[in-house]
Amino acid sequence: EWDFSLSTPNGDTMEATLELFLKKEKLSGELIADDWAMELEDAKIAGNKISFQTTNPNNDQKYLSKGTINGKKIVGTVSFTNGDGEDVSLDWSAKKAK
């Protein structure tokens, strides 16, 4: 379980829990906030690199997340196309929950 933090375009911070499970080199998990949860899709781990996709259940918006694992911390970006057709990339980080 990881404490996930995302910097939003308006300067806010979104907090969530990132659950990661690795079984026989297959990565799975879920991103969970207070009022929603998104299953990790196409989740992969190779060395210290991680990637996964999530889909917003309310509008089918897809988000591609990529990150680098460094001990008990992951730093990465999430990329998506917003409602205006603009490509957006936001920074996120996660630290191993105690």
Disulfide bonds with the S-S distance in Angstrom:
none
